[in-house]
Amino acid sequence: MPDNEEIFAKVQEALVEALGVEDDEVTPEATLQGDLDAESIDFLDIVFRLEKAFDIKIERGELFPEDILTNKDYVADGKLNEVGMTKLRERMPFANLEAFEKDPQVQKLGKQLTVEDMCNFVAHKMG
């Protein structure tokens, strides 16, 4: 299994290629949508590049669990309820969800996911 530096380097390369950003913009704390301007269509390219770089298979909804974020049993008035947060934590153990938990507006999740979360996802997936 690659170490954290190798994982970061490959995630950084995938994001640079998918998003057309500079290497120095892709820091561990950079957010995908907020800092790197990733759009929903970009996530397909990012997933493809991560699969290729790490020789892994990422199932639809595994990295970004849309099924939870759009389920009326878990979302009310655009916010995840406690059951939805529990499901999200189970599906995204690799992500730091502390800030999102304070204001769980569904549209804010993508703006809070970081490059470090992506690296943690890869390590989790490979582990």
MOPAC internal coordinates of N, CA, C and O (Angstrom, degrees):
PM7 1SCF
backbone

  N    0.0000 0     0.00 0     0.00 0    0    0    0
  C    1.4601 1     0.00 0     0.00 0    1    0    0
  C    1.5327 1   108.59 1     0.00 0    2    1    0
  O    1.2310 1   120.09 1   -42.86 1    3    2    1
  N    1.3254 1   117.44 1   137.14 1    3    2    1
  C    1.4637 1   119.51 1   178.73 1    5    3    2
  C    1.5344 1   111.38 1   -67.69 1    6    5    3
  O    1.2310 1   121.02 1   -27.64 1    7    6    5
  N    1.3314 1   115.65 1   152.36 1    7    6    5
  C    1.4635 1   118.68 1   177.81 1    9    7    6
  C    1.5348 1   109.81 1   -81.62 1   10    9    7
  O    1.2310 1   120.83 1    -3.31 1   11   10    9
  N    1.3246 1   116.03 1   176.69 1   11   10    9
  C    1.4672 1   121.12 1  -175.35 1   13   11   10
  C    1.5268 1   112.99 1   -59.24 1   14   13   11
  O    1.2310 1   120.34 1   142.62 1   15   14   13
  N    1.3353 1   116.95 1   -37.38 1   15   14   13
  C    1.4704 1   119.93 1   179.80 1   17   15   14
  C    1.5252 1   110.92 1   -66.29 1   18   17   15
  O    1.2310 1   120.65 1   138.16 1   19   18   17
  N    1.3265 1   116.36 1   -41.84 1   19   18   17
  C    1.4678 1   120.45 1   179.03 1   21   19   18
  C    1.5293 1   110.85 1   -65.97 1   22   21   19
  O    1.2310 1   120.98 1   138.98 1   23   22   21
  N    1.3251 1   115.74 1   -41.02 1   23   22   21
  C    1.4729 1   119.66 1   178.04 1   25   23   22
  C    1.5230 1   109.58 1   -61.80 1   26   25   23
  O    1.2310 1   120.40 1   131.89 1   27   26   25
  N    1.3351 1   116.84 1   -48.11 1   27   26   25
  C    1.4640 1   119.73 1  -179.77 1   29   27   26
  C    1.5278 1   110.89 1   -58.86 1   30   29   27
  O    1.2310 1   120.04 1   135.50 1   31   30   29
  N    1.3302 1   117.52 1   -44.50 1   31   30   29
  C    1.4706 1   120.89 1  -177.73 1   33   31   30
  C    1.5268 1   110.80 1   -59.99 1   34   33   31
  O    1.2310 1   120.14 1   137.98 1   35   34   33
  N    1.3225 1   117.34 1   -42.02 1   35   34   33
  C    1.4680 1   120.48 1  -179.20 1   37   35   34
  C    1.5298 1   111.81 1   -73.07 1   38   37   35
  O    1.2310 1   120.30 1   141.77 1   39   38   37
  N    1.3241 1   117.04 1   -38.23 1   39   38   37
  C    1.4729 1   120.31 1   176.42 1   41   39   38
  C    1.5224 1   108.78 1   -65.14 1   42   41   39
  O    1.2310 1   120.33 1   136.34 1   43   42   41
  N    1.3233 1   116.97 1   -43.66 1   43   42   41
  C    1.4596 1   121.23 1   178.62 1   45   43   42
  C    1.5256 1   110.65 1   -58.58 1   46   45   43
  O    1.2310 1   120.37 1   133.81 1   47   46   45
  N    1.3213 1   116.89 1   -46.19 1   47   46   45
  C    1.4648 1   121.17 1   179.67 1   49   47   46
  C    1.5310 1   110.83 1   -61.63 1   50   49   47
  O    1.2310 1   120.39 1   136.83 1   51   50   49
  N    1.3260 1   116.85 1   -43.17 1   51   50   49
  C    1.4680 1   120.72 1   179.56 1   53   51   50
  C    1.5243 1   110.80 1   -61.81 1   54   53   51
  O    1.2310 1   120.32 1   138.19 1   55   54   53
  N    1.3258 1   116.99 1   -41.81 1   55   54   53
  C    1.4645 1   120.83 1  -178.94 1   57   55   54
  C    1.5240 1   111.61 1   -71.14 1   58   57   55
  O    1.2310 1   120.02 1   141.14 1   59   58   57
  N    1.3221 1   117.57 1   -38.86 1   59   58   57
  C    1.4714 1   121.22 1   177.12 1   61   59   58
  C    1.5286 1   109.33 1   -59.88 1   62   61   59
  O    1.2310 1   120.82 1   133.70 1   63   62   61
  N    1.3324 1   116.04 1   -46.30 1   63   62   61
  C    1.4642 1   120.08 1  -178.41 1   65   63   62
  C    1.5274 1   112.21 1   -69.64 1   66   65   63
  O    1.2310 1   120.22 1   138.59 1   67   66   65
  N    1.3198 1   117.19 1   -41.41 1   67   66   65
  C    1.4642 1   120.35 1  -176.85 1   69   67   66
  C    1.5266 1   112.44 1   -73.00 1   70   69   67
  O    1.2310 1   120.51 1   144.47 1   71   70   69
  N    1.3258 1   116.62 1   -35.53 1   71   70   69
  C    1.4645 1   120.09 1  -172.05 1   73   71   70
  C    1.5292 1   113.81 1  -106.05 1   74   73   71
  O    1.2310 1   120.19 1   170.51 1   75   74   73
  N    1.3185 1   117.24 1    -9.49 1   75   74   73
  C    1.4599 1   119.71 1  -179.88 1   77   75   74
  C    1.5154 1   113.21 1    67.23 1   78   77   75
  O    1.2310 1   120.55 1  -145.97 1   79   78   77
  N    1.3291 1   116.56 1    34.03 1   79   78   77
  C    1.4623 1   121.56 1   178.38 1   81   79   78
  C    1.5261 1   109.01 1  -103.49 1   82   81   79
  O    1.2310 1   120.77 1   -10.42 1   83   82   81
  N    1.3192 1   116.14 1   169.58 1   83   82   81
  C    1.4624 1   121.41 1   179.16 1   85   83   82
  C    1.5296 1   110.07 1   -85.64 1   86   85   83
  O    1.2310 1   120.85 1   -27.05 1   87   86   85
  N    1.3290 1   115.99 1   152.95 1   87   86   85
  C    1.4706 1   121.42 1   179.10 1   89   87   86
  C    1.5215 1   112.37 1   -51.63 1   90   89   87
  O    1.2310 1   120.57 1   135.70 1   91   90   89
  N    1.3289 1   116.52 1   -44.30 1   91   90   89
  C    1.4605 1   119.65 1  -174.78 1   93   91   90
  C    1.5306 1   113.46 1   -71.02 1   94   93   91
  O    1.2310 1   120.15 1   167.69 1   95   94   93
  N    1.3272 1   117.31 1   -12.31 1   95   94   93
  C    1.4696 1   120.63 1   175.53 1   97   95   94
  C    1.5288 1   111.35 1   -80.30 1   98   97   95
  O    1.2310 1   120.77 1   155.53 1   99   98   97
  N    1.3299 1   116.14 1   -24.47 1   99   98   97
  C    1.4620 1   121.24 1  -176.31 1  101   99   98
  C    1.5266 1   108.67 1   -90.70 1  102  101   99
  O    1.2310 1   121.38 1   -96.47 1  103  102  101
  N    1.3169 1   114.97 1    83.53 1  103  102  101
  C    1.4538 1   122.51 1   177.17 1  105  103  102
  C    1.5263 1   108.31 1  -103.82 1  106  105  103
  O    1.2310 1   119.78 1   -18.17 1  107  106  105
  N    1.3349 1   118.02 1   161.83 1  107  106  105
  C    1.4726 1   119.16 1  -179.46 1  109  107  106
  C    1.5289 1   113.70 1   -55.49 1  110  109  107
  O    1.2310 1   120.22 1   144.70 1  111  110  109
  N    1.3146 1   117.19 1   -35.30 1  111  110  109
  C    1.4736 1   119.63 1  -176.23 1  113  111  110
  C    1.5314 1   113.92 1   -88.84 1  114  113  111
  O    1.2310 1   119.96 1   174.62 1  115  114  113
  N    1.3223 1   117.67 1    -5.38 1  115  114  113
  C    1.4733 1   120.93 1   178.99 1  117  115  114
  C    1.5333 1   109.72 1   -65.07 1  118  117  115
  O    1.2310 1   120.96 1   -44.86 1  119  118  117
  N    1.3357 1   115.77 1   135.14 1  119  118  117
  C    1.4617 1   119.90 1   177.22 1  121  119  118
  C    1.5272 1   109.16 1   -88.20 1  122  121  119
  O    1.2310 1   121.40 1   -34.43 1  123  122  121
  N    1.3284 1   114.93 1   145.57 1  123  122  121
  C    1.4617 1   119.77 1  -174.82 1  125  123  122
  C    1.5203 1   112.12 1   -64.38 1  126  125  123
  O    1.2310 1   120.20 1   130.62 1  127  126  125
  N    1.3137 1   117.22 1   -49.38 1  127  126  125
  C    1.4599 1   119.44 1  -177.87 1  129  127  126
  C    1.5193 1   111.91 1   -89.08 1  130  129  127
  O    1.2310 1   119.87 1   139.65 1  131  130  129
  N    1.3155 1   117.85 1   -40.35 1  131  130  129
  C    1.4600 1   120.67 1  -176.31 1  133  131  130
  C    1.5165 1   113.30 1   -69.93 1  134  133  131
  O    1.2310 1   120.23 1   130.12 1  135  134  133
  N    1.3327 1   117.17 1   -49.88 1  135  134  133
  C    1.4652 1   121.41 1  -176.00 1  137  135  134
  C    1.5227 1   113.92 1   -92.83 1  138  137  135
  O    1.2310 1   120.83 1   142.93 1  139  138  137
  N    1.3332 1   116.01 1   -37.07 1  139  138  137
  C    1.4700 1   119.67 1  -174.20 1  141  139  138
  C    1.5265 1   113.11 1  -101.57 1  142  141  139
  O    1.2310 1   120.56 1  -178.58 1  143  142  141
  N    1.3217 1   116.53 1     1.42 1  143  142  141
  C    1.4730 1   123.20 1   175.93 1  145  143  142
  C    1.5301 1   114.43 1    57.49 1  146  145  143
  O    1.2310 1   120.48 1  -146.33 1  147  146  145
  N    1.3390 1   116.69 1    33.67 1  147  146  145
  C    1.4630 1   119.58 1   176.11 1  149  147  146
  C    1.5291 1   109.14 1   -69.23 1  150  149  147
  O    1.2310 1   121.18 1   -40.17 1  151  150  149
  N    1.3193 1   115.34 1   139.83 1  151  150  149
  C    1.4649 1   121.48 1   175.59 1  153  151  150
  C    1.5186 1   107.53 1  -110.83 1  154  153  151
  O    1.2310 1   120.66 1   -13.12 1  155  154  153
  N    1.3241 1   116.34 1   166.88 1  155  154  153
  C    1.4594 1   119.57 1  -175.52 1  157  155  154
  C    1.5265 1   112.05 1   -56.07 1  158  157  155
  O    1.2310 1   119.38 1   142.59 1  159  158  157
  N    1.3121 1   118.79 1   -37.41 1  159  158  157
  C    1.4670 1   121.54 1   179.53 1  161  159  158
  C    1.5273 1   111.11 1   -65.34 1  162  161  159
  O    1.2310 1   120.17 1   150.53 1  163  162  161
  N    1.3325 1   117.27 1   -29.47 1  163  162  161
  C    1.4643 1   121.35 1   179.82 1  165  163  162
  C    1.5264 1   111.84 1   -66.09 1  166  165  163
  O    1.2310 1   120.36 1   151.83 1  167  166  165
  N    1.3278 1   116.91 1   -28.17 1  167  166  165
  C    1.4536 1   119.30 1  -176.63 1  169  167  166
  C    1.5237 1   112.03 1   -65.23 1  170  169  167
  O    1.2310 1   119.68 1   150.90 1  171  170  169
  N    1.3117 1   118.21 1   -29.10 1  171  170  169
  C    1.4667 1   120.83 1   175.10 1  173  171  170
  C    1.5231 1   110.00 1   -63.74 1  174  173  171
  O    1.2310 1   120.75 1   135.23 1  175  174  173
  N    1.3219 1   116.18 1   -44.77 1  175  174  173
  C    1.4606 1   121.20 1   178.86 1  177  175  174
  C    1.5261 1   110.55 1   -65.53 1  178  177  175
  O    1.2310 1   120.44 1   138.18 1  179  178  177
  N    1.3221 1   116.77 1   -41.82 1  179  178  177
  C    1.4627 1   121.16 1   179.66 1  181  179  178
  C    1.5308 1   109.85 1   -61.12 1  182  181  179
  O    1.2310 1   120.30 1   133.19 1  183  182  181
  N    1.3210 1   117.03 1   -46.81 1  183  182  181
  C    1.4659 1   121.11 1   179.39 1  185  183  182
  C    1.5267 1   110.16 1   -59.81 1  186  185  183
  O    1.2310 1   120.39 1   133.95 1  187  186  185
  N    1.3263 1   116.85 1   -46.05 1  187  186  185
  C    1.4672 1   121.01 1   178.87 1  189  187  186
  C    1.5274 1   110.74 1   -57.45 1  190  189  187
  O    1.2310 1   120.72 1   133.07 1  191  190  189
  N    1.3167 1   116.22 1   -46.93 1  191  190  189
  C    1.4707 1   120.20 1  -177.84 1  193  191  190
  C    1.5281 1   112.01 1   -66.75 1  194  193  191
  O    1.2310 1   120.19 1   142.58 1  195  194  193
  N    1.3388 1   117.24 1   -37.42 1  195  194  193
  C    1.4700 1   120.11 1   177.33 1  197  195  194
  C    1.5281 1   110.74 1   -66.85 1  198  197  195
  O    1.2310 1   120.51 1   138.94 1  199  198  197
  N    1.3167 1   116.62 1   -41.06 1  199  198  197
  C    1.4686 1   120.20 1   177.86 1  201  199  198
  C    1.5270 1   110.34 1   -58.89 1  202  201  199
  O    1.2310 1   120.97 1   134.86 1  203  202  201
  N    1.3136 1   115.75 1   -45.14 1  203  202  201
  C    1.4612 1   121.08 1  -178.43 1  205  203  202
  C    1.5356 1   111.34 1   -68.46 1  206  205  203
  O    1.2310 1   120.31 1   135.48 1  207  206  205
  N    1.3197 1   117.01 1   -44.52 1  207  206  205
  C    1.4620 1   121.69 1  -176.59 1  209  207  206
  C    1.5291 1   112.39 1   -65.24 1  210  209  207
  O    1.2310 1   120.83 1   144.18 1  211  210  209
  N    1.3284 1   116.01 1   -35.82 1  211  210  209
  C    1.4690 1   119.63 1  -174.62 1  213  211  210
  C    1.5319 1   113.42 1  -110.30 1  214  213  211
  O    1.2310 1   120.41 1  -177.98 1  215  214  213
  N    1.3275 1   116.83 1     2.02 1  215  214  213
  C    1.4591 1   121.84 1  -178.56 1  217  215  214
  C    1.5386 1   110.53 1    52.88 1  218  217  215
  O    1.2310 1   121.54 1  -127.74 1  219  218  217
  N    1.3362 1   114.67 1    52.26 1  219  218  217
  C    1.4651 1   121.84 1   178.23 1  221  219  218
  C    1.5226 1   108.81 1  -126.67 1  222  221  219
  O    1.2310 1   120.82 1   -16.11 1  223  222  221
  N    1.3065 1   116.05 1   163.89 1  223  222  221
  C    1.4621 1   121.88 1   175.13 1  225  223  222
  C    1.5214 1   107.17 1  -112.97 1  226  225  223
  O    1.2310 1   120.70 1   -54.95 1  227  226  225
  N    1.3163 1   116.27 1   125.05 1  227  226  225
  C    1.4623 1   122.04 1   178.98 1  229  227  226
  C    1.5207 1   107.11 1  -110.49 1  230  229  227
  O    1.2310 1   120.71 1   -67.65 1  231  230  229
  N    1.3035 1   116.24 1   112.35 1  231  230  229
  C    1.4650 1   121.28 1  -178.98 1  233  231  230
  C    1.5292 1   109.97 1   -70.45 1  234  233  231
  O    1.2310 1   121.09 1   -27.50 1  235  234  233
  N    1.3133 1   115.51 1   152.50 1  235  234  233
  C    1.4620 1   120.61 1   177.61 1  237  235  234
  C    1.5316 1   109.20 1   -57.42 1  238  237  235
  O    1.2310 1   120.37 1   -48.73 1  239  238  237
  N    1.3064 1   116.90 1   131.27 1  239  238  237
  C    1.4564 1   121.95 1   179.00 1  241  239  238
  C    1.5149 1   114.65 1    82.90 1  242  241  239
  O    1.2310 1   119.78 1   176.92 1  243  242  241
  N    1.3137 1   118.02 1    -3.08 1  243  242  241
  C    1.4644 1   120.43 1  -179.03 1  245  243  242
  C    1.5298 1   111.34 1   -73.67 1  246  245  243
  O    1.2310 1   120.64 1   136.20 1  247  246  245
  N    1.3055 1   116.37 1   -43.80 1  247  246  245
  C    1.4610 1   121.17 1  -179.87 1  249  247  246
  C    1.5249 1   111.55 1   -83.04 1  250  249  247
  O    1.2310 1   120.47 1   140.87 1  251  250  249
  N    1.3261 1   116.70 1   -39.13 1  251  250  249
  C    1.4609 1   123.11 1   179.58 1  253  251  250
  C    1.5256 1   107.72 1  -128.17 1  254  253  251
  O    1.2310 1   119.75 1   -84.74 1  255  254  253
  N    1.3214 1   118.09 1    95.26 1  255  254  253
  C    1.4746 1   122.32 1  -172.41 1  257  255  254
  C    1.5329 1   113.56 1   -74.65 1  258  257  255
  O    1.2310 1   121.23 1  -105.36 1  259  258  257
  N    1.3393 1   115.25 1    74.64 1  259  258  257
  C    1.4635 1   120.69 1  -179.20 1  261  259  258
  C    1.5243 1   111.98 1   -57.72 1  262  261  259
  O    1.2310 1   120.87 1   146.93 1  263  262  261
  N    1.3482 1   115.95 1   -33.07 1  263  262  261
  C    1.4662 1   119.33 1  -177.67 1  265  263  262
  C    1.5285 1   112.13 1   -61.32 1  266  265  263
  O    1.2310 1   120.04 1   148.77 1  267  266  265
  N    1.3123 1   117.52 1   -31.23 1  267  266  265
  C    1.4658 1   120.88 1   176.31 1  269  267  266
  C    1.5282 1   109.43 1   -77.23 1  270  269  267
  O    1.2310 1   120.89 1   136.66 1  271  270  269
  N    1.3184 1   115.91 1   -43.34 1  271  270  269
  C    1.4633 1   121.21 1  -174.46 1  273  271  270
  C    1.5227 1   113.39 1   -70.87 1  274  273  271
  O    1.2310 1   120.23 1   165.90 1  275  274  273
  N    1.3216 1   117.17 1   -14.10 1  275  274  273
  C    1.4665 1   120.30 1  -179.80 1  277  275  274
  C    1.5315 1   112.62 1  -115.11 1  278  277  275
  O    1.2310 1   120.02 1  -176.50 1  279  278  277
  N    1.3187 1   117.57 1     3.50 1  279  278  277
  C    1.4652 1   121.96 1  -177.14 1  281  279  278
  C    1.5248 1   110.50 1   -83.68 1  282  281  279
  O    1.2310 1   120.56 1   -58.60 1  283  282  281
  N    1.3329 1   116.53 1   121.40 1  283  282  281
  C    1.4752 1   120.10 1  -177.37 1  285  283  282
  C    1.5260 1   112.68 1   -64.85 1  286  285  283
  O    1.2310 1   119.91 1   162.69 1  287  286  285
  N    1.3314 1   117.78 1   -17.31 1  287  286  285
  C    1.4635 1   119.73 1   175.33 1  289  287  286
  C    1.5266 1   111.78 1   -73.11 1  290  289  287
  O    1.2310 1   120.76 1   159.23 1  291  290  289
  N    1.3345 1   116.14 1   -20.77 1  291  290  289
  C    1.4613 1   121.48 1  -176.71 1  293  291  290
  C    1.5183 1   114.05 1  -111.57 1  294  293  291
  O    1.2310 1   120.57 1   165.27 1  295  294  293
  N    1.3210 1   116.52 1   -14.73 1  295  294  293
  C    1.4696 1   120.61 1  -175.34 1  297  295  294
  C    1.5203 1   110.19 1  -122.81 1  298  297  295
  O    1.2310 1   121.13 1   -49.03 1  299  298  297
  N    1.3222 1   115.44 1   130.97 1  299  298  297
  C    1.4718 1   121.62 1   173.87 1  301  299  298
  C    1.5209 1   107.86 1  -136.41 1  302  301  299
  O    1.2310 1   120.57 1   -49.03 1  303  302  301
  N    1.3046 1   116.52 1   130.97 1  303  302  301
  C    1.4691 1   121.93 1  -179.69 1  305  303  302
  C    1.5254 1   112.22 1    53.48 1  306  305  303
  O    1.2310 1   120.79 1  -142.24 1  307  306  305
  N    1.3330 1   116.09 1    37.76 1  307  306  305
  C    1.4586 1   120.51 1   176.53 1  309  307  306
  C    1.5151 1   115.50 1    78.79 1  310  309  307
  O    1.2310 1   120.07 1  -174.70 1  311  310  309
  N    1.3439 1   117.48 1     5.30 1  311  310  309
  C    1.4645 1   121.08 1  -178.75 1  313  311  310
  C    1.5223 1   110.52 1  -122.15 1  314  313  311
  O    1.2310 1   121.25 1   -35.07 1  315  314  313
  N    1.3241 1   115.21 1   144.93 1  315  314  313
  C    1.4578 1   119.60 1   174.67 1  317  315  314
  C    1.5194 1   109.42 1   -72.81 1  318  317  315
  O    1.2310 1   120.87 1   -43.09 1  319  318  317
  N    1.3244 1   115.94 1   136.91 1  319  318  317
  C    1.4564 1   119.27 1   173.96 1  321  319  318
  C    1.5389 1   108.70 1   -85.07 1  322  321  319
  O    1.2310 1   119.83 1     1.30 1  323  322  321
  N    1.3252 1   117.93 1  -178.70 1  323  322  321
  C    1.4604 1   121.32 1  -175.79 1  325  323  322
  C    1.5242 1   112.03 1   -63.67 1  326  325  323
  O    1.2310 1   120.05 1   141.38 1  327  326  325
  N    1.3273 1   117.50 1   -38.62 1  327  326  325
  C    1.4667 1   120.53 1   177.46 1  329  327  326
  C    1.5292 1   109.64 1   -63.64 1  330  329  327
  O    1.2310 1   120.63 1   137.96 1  331  330  329
  N    1.3236 1   116.39 1   -42.04 1  331  330  329
  C    1.4559 1   120.91 1   177.51 1  333  331  330
  C    1.5209 1   111.87 1   -63.10 1  334  333  331
  O    1.2310 1   120.30 1   139.44 1  335  334  333
  N    1.3400 1   117.03 1   -40.56 1  335  334  333
  C    1.4708 1   120.92 1   177.83 1  337  335  334
  C    1.5214 1   110.41 1   -62.99 1  338  337  335
  O    1.2310 1   120.55 1   139.64 1  339  338  337
  N    1.3320 1   116.56 1   -40.36 1  339  338  337
  C    1.4640 1   120.27 1   178.36 1  341  339  338
  C    1.5229 1   110.28 1   -61.58 1  342  341  339
  O    1.2310 1   120.61 1   134.50 1  343  342  341
  N    1.3261 1   116.44 1   -45.50 1  343  342  341
  C    1.4713 1   121.13 1   178.06 1  345  343  342
  C    1.5266 1   110.64 1   -61.74 1  346  345  343
  O    1.2310 1   120.60 1   137.33 1  347  346  345
  N    1.3345 1   116.46 1   -42.67 1  347  346  345
  C    1.4616 1   120.86 1  -179.41 1  349  347  346
  C    1.5301 1   110.72 1   -63.15 1  350  349  347
  O    1.2310 1   120.28 1   136.77 1  351  350  349
  N    1.3287 1   117.07 1   -43.23 1  351  350  349
  C    1.4702 1   120.91 1   177.94 1  353  351  350
  C    1.5271 1   110.63 1   -60.76 1  354  353  351
  O    1.2310 1   120.57 1   140.14 1  355  354  353
  N    1.3358 1   116.52 1   -39.86 1  355  354  353
  C    1.4668 1   120.42 1   179.05 1  357  355  354
  C    1.5205 1   111.08 1   -64.70 1  358  357  355
  O    1.2310 1   120.24 1   138.71 1  359  358  357
  N    1.3243 1   117.14 1   -41.29 1  359  358  357
  C    1.4604 1   122.13 1  -176.28 1  361  359  358
  C    1.5250 1   112.89 1   -81.31 1  362  361  359
  O    1.2310 1   120.59 1   157.81 1  363  362  361
  N    1.3280 1   116.47 1   -22.19 1  363  362  361
  C    1.4635 1   119.69 1  -176.49 1  365  363  362
  C    1.5359 1   111.53 1  -125.83 1  366  365  363
  O    1.2310 1   119.95 1  -124.18 1  367  366  365
  N    1.3473 1   117.71 1    55.82 1  367  366  365
  C    1.4701 1   118.63 1  -179.05 1  369  367  366
  C    1.5295 1   112.39 1   -65.32 1  370  369  367
  O    1.2310 1   120.18 1   164.95 1  371  370  369
  N    1.2968 1   117.26 1   -15.05 1  371  370  369
  C    1.4626 1   123.86 1  -179.20 1  373  371  370
  C    1.5224 1   112.69 1   -81.51 1  374  373  371
  O    1.2310 1   119.90 1   164.47 1  375  374  373
  N    1.3379 1   117.79 1   -15.53 1  375  374  373
  C    1.4702 1   121.32 1  -173.38 1  377  375  374
  C    1.5194 1   111.88 1  -100.11 1  378  377  375
  O    1.2310 1   121.10 1   -36.78 1  379  378  377
  N    1.3095 1   115.50 1   143.22 1  379  378  377
  C    1.4555 1   121.13 1   172.71 1  381  379  378
  C    1.5287 1   106.73 1   -84.29 1  382  381  379
  O    1.2310 1   120.85 1   -72.74 1  383  382  381
  N    1.3214 1   115.99 1   107.26 1  383  382  381
  C    1.4648 1   121.24 1  -175.18 1  385  383  382
  C    1.5224 1   113.34 1  -103.19 1  386  385  383
  O    1.2310 1   120.02 1  -168.72 1  387  386  385
  N    1.3368 1   117.57 1    11.28 1  387  386  385
  C    1.4691 1   120.53 1  -176.10 1  389  387  386
  C    1.5264 1   112.91 1   -55.44 1  390  389  387
  O    1.2310 1   119.92 1   129.45 1  391  390  389
  N    1.3110 1   117.76 1   -50.55 1  391  390  389
  C    1.4709 1   120.51 1  -178.19 1  393  391  390
  C    1.5216 1   110.28 1   -65.47 1  394  393  391
  O    1.2310 1   120.24 1   139.68 1  395  394  393
  N    1.3246 1   117.15 1   -40.32 1  395  394  393
  C    1.4599 1   121.15 1   179.94 1  397  395  394
  C    1.5246 1   111.09 1   -64.36 1  398  397  395
  O    1.2310 1   119.87 1   142.35 1  399  398  397
  N    1.3175 1   117.86 1   -37.65 1  399  398  397
  C    1.4627 1   121.86 1  -179.58 1  401  399  398
  C    1.5340 1   111.55 1   -61.31 1  402  401  399
  O    1.2310 1   120.16 1   148.88 1  403  402  401
  N    1.3266 1   117.31 1   -31.12 1  403  402  401
  C    1.4655 1   121.06 1  -179.74 1  405  403  402
  C    1.5263 1   111.88 1   -71.05 1  406  405  403
  O    1.2310 1   120.63 1   149.44 1  407  406  405
  N    1.3268 1   116.40 1   -30.56 1  407  406  405
  C    1.4691 1   122.01 1   179.08 1  409  407  406
  C    1.5305 1   107.80 1  -145.81 1  410  409  407
  O    1.2310 1   120.43 1  -100.07 1  411  410  409
  N    1.3379 1   116.77 1    79.93 1  411  410  409
  C    1.4731 1   121.01 1  -170.87 1  413  411  410
  C    1.5239 1   115.51 1   -78.18 1  414  413  411
  O    1.2310 1   120.31 1  -131.54 1  415  414  413
  N    1.3288 1   117.01 1    48.46 1  415  414  413
  C    1.4575 1   120.72 1   174.76 1  417  415  414
  C    1.5257 1   108.14 1   -72.75 1  418  417  415
  O    1.2310 1   121.04 1   -56.99 1  419  418  417
  N    1.3145 1   115.62 1   123.01 1  419  418  417
  C    1.4583 1   122.26 1  -173.63 1  421  419  418
  C    1.5224 1   112.15 1   -50.36 1  422  421  419
  O    1.2310 1   119.65 1   135.10 1  423  422  421
  N    1.3163 1   118.28 1   -44.90 1  423  422  421
  C    1.4683 1   119.64 1  -175.93 1  425  423  422
  C    1.5188 1   112.65 1   -68.57 1  426  425  423
  O    1.2310 1   119.34 1   167.80 1  427  426  425
  N    1.3252 1   118.87 1   -12.20 1  427  426  425
  C    1.4598 1   121.20 1  -179.60 1  429  427  426
  C    1.5237 1   113.56 1   -86.78 1  430  429  427
  O    1.2310 1   120.07 1   164.75 1  431  430  429
  N    1.3292 1   117.48 1   -15.25 1  431  430  429
  C    1.4669 1   118.75 1  -175.57 1  433  431  430
  C    1.5207 1   111.96 1   -59.20 1  434  433  431
  O    1.2310 1   119.87 1   130.78 1  435  434  433
  N    1.3070 1   117.86 1   -49.22 1  435  434  433
  C    1.4630 1   120.99 1  -179.56 1  437  435  434
  C    1.5114 1   113.38 1   -61.19 1  438  437  435
  O    1.2310 1   120.61 1   150.62 1  439  438  437
  N    1.3191 1   116.43 1   -29.38 1  439  438  437
  C    1.4657 1   120.62 1  -179.96 1  441  439  438
  C    1.5210 1   111.79 1   -76.95 1  442  441  439
  O    1.2310 1   120.50 1   167.78 1  443  442  441
  N    1.3415 1   116.66 1   -12.22 1  443  442  441
  C    1.4574 1   120.05 1  -178.37 1  445  443  442
  C    1.5225 1   113.38 1  -107.09 1  446  445  443
  O    1.2310 1   120.12 1   167.70 1  447  446  445
  N    1.3334 1   117.38 1   -12.30 1  447  446  445
  C    1.4626 1   119.46 1   178.12 1  449  447  446
  C    1.5215 1   109.76 1   -71.59 1  450  449  447
  O    1.2310 1   121.08 1   -47.24 1  451  450  449
  N    1.3211 1   115.53 1   132.76 1  451  450  449
  C    1.4577 1   121.15 1  -174.72 1  453  451  450
  C    1.5252 1   112.12 1  -108.80 1  454  453  451
  O    1.2310 1   121.63 1   -10.72 1  455  454  453
  N    1.3129 1   114.49 1   169.28 1  455  454  453
  C    1.4574 1   121.09 1   174.45 1  457  455  454
  C    1.5340 1   108.92 1   -60.65 1  458  457  455
  O    1.2310 1   120.60 1   140.55 1  459  458  457
  N    1.3167 1   116.46 1   -39.45 1  459  458  457
  C    1.4709 1   119.99 1   177.49 1  461  459  458
  C    1.5321 1   110.95 1   -60.02 1  462  461  459
  O    1.2310 1   120.22 1   140.24 1  463  462  461
  N    1.3402 1   117.19 1   -39.76 1  463  462  461
  C    1.4633 1   120.23 1   176.08 1  465  463  462
  C    1.5254 1   110.61 1   -59.80 1  466  465  463
  O    1.2310 1   120.37 1   140.75 1  467  466  465
  N    1.3283 1   116.90 1   -39.25 1  467  466  465
  C    1.4681 1   121.29 1   178.45 1  469  467  466
  C    1.5344 1   110.28 1   -64.56 1  470  469  467
  O    1.2310 1   120.94 1   137.50 1  471  470  469
  N    1.3104 1   115.80 1   -42.50 1  471  470  469
  C    1.4661 1   120.10 1   178.18 1  473  471  470
  C    1.5306 1   110.35 1   -63.68 1  474  473  471
  O    1.2310 1   120.86 1   137.28 1  475  474  473
  N    1.3214 1   115.96 1   -42.72 1  475  474  473
  C    1.4666 1   120.42 1   178.11 1  477  475  474
  C    1.5273 1   110.83 1   -62.68 1  478  477  475
  O    1.2310 1   120.62 1   142.59 1  479  478  477
  N    1.3393 1   116.43 1   -37.41 1  479  478  477
  C    1.4617 1   120.50 1   177.76 1  481  479  478
  C    1.5251 1   110.14 1   -60.55 1  482  481  479
  O    1.2310 1   120.54 1   132.18 1  483  482  481
  N    1.3284 1   116.56 1   -47.82 1  483  482  481
  C    1.4644 1   120.80 1  -179.10 1  485  483  482
  C    1.5214 1   110.11 1   -61.40 1  486  485  483
  O    1.2310 1   120.26 1   133.64 1  487  486  485
  N    1.3347 1   117.10 1   -46.36 1  487  486  485
  C    1.4728 1   120.19 1   179.20 1  489  487  486
  C    1.5155 1   110.75 1   -61.16 1  490  489  487
  O    1.2310 1   120.39 1   138.37 1  491  490  489
  N    1.3485 1   116.86 1   -41.63 1  491  490  489
  C    1.4639 1   122.39 1   178.00 1  493  491  490
  C    1.5270 1   109.91 1   -62.43 1  494  493  491
  O    1.2310 1   120.70 1   135.73 1  495  494  493
  N    1.3000 1   116.27 1   -44.27 1  495  494  493
  C    1.4681 1   122.25 1  -178.20 1  497  495  494
  C    1.5340 1   111.00 1   -65.32 1  498  497  495
  O    1.2310 1   120.70 1   140.09 1  499  498  497
  N    1.3016 1   116.26 1   -39.91 1  499  498  497
  C    1.4566 1   120.21 1  -177.77 1  501  499  498
  C    1.5340 1   112.19 1   -80.80 1  502  501  499
  O    1.2310 1   120.76 1   158.47 1  503  502  501
  N    1.3389 1   116.14 1   -21.53 1  503  502  501
  C    1.4646 1   120.50 1  -178.07 1  505  503  502
  C    1.4546 1   110.58 1   -81.00 1  506  505  503
  O    1.2310 1   120.10 1   180.00 1  507  506  505

